């Protein structure tokens, strides 16, 4: 791993960066940095596709897009903003307007000449196929964890532009180590096969093991392999957000590899909190930007490492009414530890591996065998507006919002209450 970290450090040194772990940048500093960085880039007369986050990712996106648009308008031949949904729900026009900060007059008044579109992952005609990562190569990149080929496809808008410019934040991430950079292509605007492959590799490693891991994890190695097939030039403006605020610690610019590496270095210093001893219970207060458990589960991922064996994570999200509107399979299979699926692979191999991965990530560590059954390390309890039968049917605990006494948990010395959960990773020293 040392060699990998050295390579990442070298990559980080090749990116432009403003700010750092102890910095809070002003809006003008951010704007001037982006204008200068993009002003020096070879973009005149070329078409540019901006790959941007959906509403589940925190960053001052109107500030960033405003600066990017100012730097590119009148220079580039075409400018498209593509919202990287992965397989999340499409954003409505009203949600997009708020997310991108439309002024009176809408899109054209705010970002003249720019087209904005959701990644319509449910429409096969929106994809272009780049090739296939062979089973042998998958085995090499994952250290033998998985030997299964995957077709590499992504939203065709990227290959129909000369340049793809990723604009978005970097945080610790449960599947890849740290989010951002090339992850905006895969899974952000990717086809199902590569999504399933990368997420299941992450599940085999386990969320608790991979989350917040610096360097090129096996999942990022797979993503980078897929991105290398994209003929479009790939650049990135990566940011490190001050979680829970509209402020930024840092902004980086370079290729999608170098800008990501520089931002991940800062994120590792700003988005990780350390506890001296494990806690018996965590209450993760889920912000409203996470509209279902599929996304709100980040409140578990980021806290699992600090909960004692036999402890509990409570996701407090009264606003949530669905586990997932788009991945109904989760109601059929429920939430289980990794070994539950691995030891019964013939039964589950035809379920989308990305759904299996999500299931294991939220249920956490555990064991399974035919005699003892499933034994999970932690209990997971939902305080949501999802009906009790659906919650318990998915193998999760249930407390009705009306019966939940948050103040009592806040007063309990064995409980850690975490506001704005889902972005900051908690670890034991």
C-alpha positions in Angstrom: 0.0 0.0 0.0 2.9 2.3 0.6 3.8 2.4 -3.1 0.2 3.2 -4.0 0.1 6.1 -1.5 3.3 7.4 -2.9 1.8 7.4 -6.4 -1.3 9.2 -5.1 0.9 11.8 -3.4 2.7 12.3 -6.7 -0.6 12.7 -8.5 -1.8 15.2 -5.9 1.3 17.3 -6.6 0.4 17.5 -10.2 -3.0 19.3 -9.5 -3.6 22.9 -8.8 -5.0 23.5 -5.3 -6.2 26.4 -3.2 -7.0 25.9 0.5 -6.4 23.0 2.9 -7.6 21.2 6.0 -7.5 24.3 8.2 -8.8 26.8 5.6 -12.2 28.3 4.9 -12.2 29.8 1.5 -14.2 32.9 0.5 -16.5 32.8 -2.5 -14.3 35.2 -4.3 -11.2 33.0 -3.7 -13.1 30.0 -5.1 -14.3 32.0 -8.1 -10.9 33.5 -8.9 -9.2 30.0 -8.6 -11.7 28.4 -11.1 -11.5 31.3 -13.5 -7.7 31.2 -13.5 -7.5 27.4 -13.8 -10.0 27.0 -16.6 -8.7 30.1 -18.3 -5.4 28.3 -18.8 -7.0 25.1 -20.0 -7.1 24.2 -23.7 -10.9 24.5 -24.1 -11.4 27.2 -26.8 -13.8 26.0 -29.5 -14.3 22.6 -27.9 -17.5 21.1 -26.6 -17.6 20.5 -22.8 -19.8 18.1 -20.8 -20.0 19.0 -17.1 -20.6 16.0 -14.9 -22.1 17.3 -11.7 -23.6 15.8 -8.5 -27.2 15.3 -7.6 -28.8 16.7 -4.5 -27.4 14.0 -2.2 -23.9 15.5 -2.4 -23.0 18.7 -0.4 -21.2 21.5 -2.1 -22.0 25.2 -3.0 -22.9 24.1 -6.5 -24.3 27.4 -7.7 -21.0 29.1 -6.8 -19.0 26.4 -8.6 -21.2 26.3 -11.7 -21.4 30.1 -11.8 -17.6 30.3 -11.9 -17.3 27.5 -14.5 -19.9 29.0 -16.7 -18.2 32.4 -16.5 -14.9 30.8 -17.5 -16.3 28.8 -20.4 -19.2 30.9 -21.9 -18.3 32.3 -25.2 -15.2 30.1 -25.4 -16.6 26.6 -25.8 -18.7 25.5 -28.8 -21.3 23.7 -26.6 -21.8 23.3 -22.8 -23.9 20.6 -21.2 -24.4 19.8 -17.5 -25.2 16.1 -16.9 -26.4 15.2 -13.4 -24.7 12.1 -12.1 -27.6 10.2 -10.6 -26.0 6.7 -10.5 -29.2 4.9 -10.0 -30.8 7.5 -7.7 -34.2 9.0 -8.5 -34.3 11.7 -11.3 -34.3 15.2 -10.1 -37.4 17.2 -10.9 -37.2 20.6 -12.6 -37.9 22.3 -9.3 -35.3 20.4 -7.5 -32.7 21.1 -10.3 -33.6 24.8 -10.1 -32.9 24.9 -6.4 -29.8 22.6 -6.7 -28.2 24.8 -9.4 -29.3 28.1 -8.0 -31.5 29.4 -10.8 -32.3 33.1 -10.6 -35.6 34.6 -11.9 -35.8 33.6 -15.5 -34.6 30.1 -14.9 -31.8 28.2 -16.6 -31.2 30.5 -19.5 -31.1 33.6 -17.3 -28.7 32.0 -14.9 -26.4 29.9 -17.2 -27.0 31.3 -20.8 -26.4 28.7 -23.5 -26.0 25.7 -21.1 -28.2 22.6 -21.3 -28.9 20.6 -18.1 -30.0 17.0 -18.1 -30.5 14.1 -15.7 -28.5 10.9 -16.3 -31.5 8.8 -17.5 -30.0 5.5 -16.4 -33.4 3.7 -17.0 -33.2 4.4 -20.8 -30.9 2.0 -22.7 -30.7 4.4 -25.6 -28.8 7.0 -23.5 -25.7 4.8 -23.2 -22.6 4.2 -25.2 -20.5 1.0 -24.8 -16.8 1.5 -24.4 -15.7 -2.2 -24.2 -15.4 -4.9 -21.6 -13.1 -5.5 -18.6 -12.2 -9.1 -18.9 -12.6 -11.6 -16.0 -8.9 -12.0 -15.9 -8.3 -8.3 -15.6 -10.9 -8.0 -12.9 -9.1 -10.7 -11.0 -5.8 -8.9 -11.3 -7.3 -5.5 -10.1 -9.2 -7.0 -7.2 -6.5 -9.4 -5.9 -8.7 -12.4 -6.9 -11.7 -11.3 -4.9 -13.8 -11.5 -8.1 -13.2 -12.9 -11.6 -16.2 -11.8 -13.6 -16.2 -9.7 -16.8 -18.2 -6.4 -17.0 -19.3 -4.4 -20.0 -18.3 -0.7 -19.7 -21.0 1.6 -20.8 -21.8 5.2 -19.8 -24.0 8.1 -20.7 -23.3 8.8 -24.4 -23.3 12.6 -23.7 -19.7 12.3 -22.4 -18.4 10.7 -25.6 -20.4 13.2 -27.7 -18.4 16.1 -26.2 -14.7 16.8 -26.6 -14.1 17.3 -22.9 -15.7 16.0 -19.8 -15.3 18.2 -16.8 -16.3 16.7 -13.4 -17.4 19.3 -10.8 -18.1 18.0 -7.4 -17.1 17.2 -3.8 -14.9 14.5 -2.3 -15.9 12.6 0.9 -15.0 9.3 2.6 -17.0 6.7 0.7 -18.3 3.2 1.7 -17.6 1.5 -1.7 -14.5 3.2 -3.1 -12.6 4.7 -0.1 -13.0 8.4 -1.1 -15.6 9.6 -3.5 -15.2 12.0 -6.4 -13.0 12.2 -9.5 -13.6 9.2 -11.8 -16.4 8.0 -9.6 -18.6 10.6 -11.3 -18.3 8.4 -14.4 -18.6 5.0 -12.8 -21.1 4.6 -11.2 -22.3 8.3 -11.6 -23.3 8.0 -15.2 -22.6 4.3 -15.8 -24.4 1.2 -17.1 -25.7 -1.5 -14.8 -22.9 -4.1 -15.3 -20.0 -1.9 -14.2 -22.1 -0.5 -11.3 -22.9 -4.1 -10.1 -19.3 -5.2 -10.4 -17.7 -2.3 -8.6 -20.2 -2.3 -5.8 -20.0 -6.0 -5.2 -16.2 -5.9 -5.0 -16.7 -3.1 -2.3 -19.2 -5.3 -0.5 -16.8 -8.3 -0.5 -14.1 -6.1 1.0 -16.8 -4.6 3.4 -17.8 -1.0 3.9 -16.1 -0.8 7.4 -12.8 -2.0 5.8 -12.7 0.3 2.7 -14.4 3.5 3.8 -12.0 6.3 4.2 -9.1 4.3 2.8 -6.6 6.5 1.1 -4.9 5.6 -2.2 -6.1 3.3 -5.0 -8.5 0.8 -3.6 -9.5 -2.3 -5.7 -12.8 -0.6 -6.5 -11.1 2.7 -7.6 -8.6 0.6 -9.7 -11.6 -1.0 -11.5 -13.2 2.5 -12.0 -9.9 3.9 -13.4 -9.6 0.9 -15.7 -13.1 1.7 -17.1 -12.4 5.4 -17.4 -9.3 4.7 -19.4 -11.7 3.4 -22.2 -13.4 6.8 -22.5 -11.9 8.7 -25.5 -13.0 12.1 -24.2 -10.5 14.3 -22.4 -11.2 14.2 -18.7 -10.7 17.1 -16.3 -12.0 17.9 -12.8 -12.7 20.6 -10.4 -12.9 18.8 -7.0 -13.9 20.5 -3.8 -13.7 19.6 -0.1 -16.8 20.9 1.7 -16.9 22.0 5.3 -19.6 19.5 6.2 -22.9 21.0 7.3 -22.1 24.4 5.9 -22.0 26.1 2.4 -18.2 26.7 2.9 -15.2 25.0 1.3 -11.9 23.9 2.7 -10.2 23.4 -0.6 -10.6 23.4 -4.4 -8.4 21.5 -6.8 -8.1 21.3 -10.6 -6.4 18.9 -12.9 -7.2 15.6 -14.5 -9.9 13.5 -12.9 -7.0 11.5 -11.2 -4.8 14.3 -10.1 -7.5 16.7 -8.9 -9.2 13.8 -7.0 -5.9 12.8 -5.3 -5.3 16.3 -4.1 -8.8 16.7 -2.7 -8.8 13.3 -1.1 -5.7 14.3 0.9 -7.6 17.2 2.4 -10.8 15.2 2.9 -8.9 12.6 4.9 -7.9 15.4 7.3 -11.2 17.2 7.5 -13.9 14.5 7.2 -12.7 12.0 9.7 -13.4 12.2 13.5 -11.7 9.9 16.0 -13.1 8.5 19.3 -10.9 7.1 22.1 -13.4 4.3 22.9 -16.4 2.6 21.2 -19.9 3.7 22.0 -22.9 1.4 22.7 -25.3 3.3 20.5 -25.4 6.0 17.8 -28.3 8.1 16.7 -27.6 9.4 13.2 -29.8 12.4 12.5 -30.3 12.2 8.7 -30.6 15.5 6.8 -33.5 15.9 4.4 -31.2 15.8 1.3 -31.3 12.0 1.8 -34.8 11.2 0.7 -34.8 7.4 1.1 -32.9 4.8 3.0 -30.9 3.9 -0.1 -29.1 7.3 0.4 -29.8 7.9 4.1 -27.8 4.7 4.8 -24.7 6.8 4.8 -25.7 7.6 8.4 -24.9 4.0 9.2 -21.8 3.6 7.0 -20.0 6.6 8.6 -20.7 5.4 12.1 -20.4 1.7 12.1 -16.7 1.7 12.9 -17.2 3.3 16.4 -20.0 1.2 17.7 -19.2 -1.6 20.2 -20.1 -5.3 19.4 -23.7 -5.8 20.2 -24.5 -2.1 19.9 -27.0 -0.3 17.8 -27.2 2.4 15.1 -30.5 4.3 14.9 -31.2 6.2 11.7 -33.5 9.1 12.7 -35.2 10.3 9.5 -38.9 11.0 10.0 -39.1 12.6 6.6 -38.2 9.3 4.8 -41.2 7.3 3.5 -39.4 4.7 1.3 -36.5 2.3 1.5 -36.0 2.8 -2.2 -38.4 3.9 -4.9 -36.2 2.6 -7.7 -34.7 -0.6 -6.2 -37.7 -2.6 -5.1 -35.7 -5.8 -4.8 -34.5 -4.6 -1.4 -37.9 -5.3 0.0 -37.6 -8.9 -1.2 -34.1 -9.7 0.0 -34.0 -7.5 3.1 -30.8 -6.4 4.8 -28.2 -8.9 5.6 -24.4 -9.3 6.3 -22.1 -10.2 3.4 -21.7 -13.8 4.4 -25.5 -14.3 4.3 -25.3 -13.8 0.5 -21.9 -15.3 -0.1 -22.8 -18.6 1.6 -26.1 -18.8 -0.4 -24.8 -17.5 -3.7 -26.9 -19.7 -5.9 -30.0 -18.2 -4.3 -28.9 -14.6 -4.7 -26.5 -14.4 -7.7 -29.2 -13.2 -10.1 -30.2 -10.2 -7.9 -28.5 -7.0 -9.0 -25.1 -7.1 -7.2 -25.4 -3.4 -6.5 -28.6 -4.1 -4.5 -26.8 -6.9 -2.6 -24.0 -4.6 -1.9 -26.3 -1.9 -0.5 -27.9 -4.5 1.7 -24.6 -5.6 3.2 -23.4 -2.1 3.7 -26.3 -1.1 5.8 -26.5 -4.3 7.8 -22.8 -4.3 8.6 -20.4 -7.0 9.7 -21.7 -10.5 10.6 -21.5 -14.2 10.0 -23.8 -16.8 8.5 -23.9 -20.6 8.4 -26.7 -23.1 7.8 -26.7 -24.2 11.4 -26.3 -21.0 13.4 -28.0 -18.8 10.9 -27.2 -15.1 10.6 -25.5 -13.2 13.4 -24.9 -9.5 12.8 -22.5 -7.4 14.9 -24.9 -4.5 15.3 -28.6 -3.8 15.4 -29.9 -1.3 12.9 -33.1 0.6 13.8 -35.1 3.0 11.6 -37.1 6.0 12.9 -38.9 6.9 9.7 -42.3 7.2 8.2 -41.9 3.8 6.4 -44.6 1.4 7.6 -43.6 -0.9 10.4 -44.3 -4.1 8.4 -42.0 -3.0 5.6 -39.2 -2.1 8.0 -39.3 -5.3 10.0 -39.8 -7.3 6.7 -36.5 -5.9 5.5 -34.8 -7.3 8.7 -34.4 -3.9 10.4 -35.6 -2.6 13.8 -38.5 -0.1 14.0 -39.4 2.8 16.3 -42.3 5.1 15.3 -41.3 8.8 15.2 -44.0 9.7 17.7 -42.5 7.2 20.2 -38.9 8.4 19.8 -37.5 10.6 22.5 -34.4 12.2 21.0 -33.8 14.3 24.2 -33.5 11.1 26.2 -30.9 9.7 23.9 -29.0 13.0 23.9 -28.8 12.7 27.7 -27.7 9.1 27.6 -23.9 8.8 28.2 -23.7 5.6 26.2 -25.3 7.2 23.1 -23.5 9.3 20.5 -25.9 11.6 18.7 -24.6 12.8 15.4 -26.4 15.8 13.6 -26.1 16.1 9.8 -25.0 12.4 9.6 -23.8 10.9 6.4 -20.6 12.8 5.4 -18.2 12.7 8.3 -16.6 9.4 9.0 -16.1 8.3 12.7 -13.3 6.0 13.6 -11.6 4.7 16.7 -8.0 5.8 17.4 
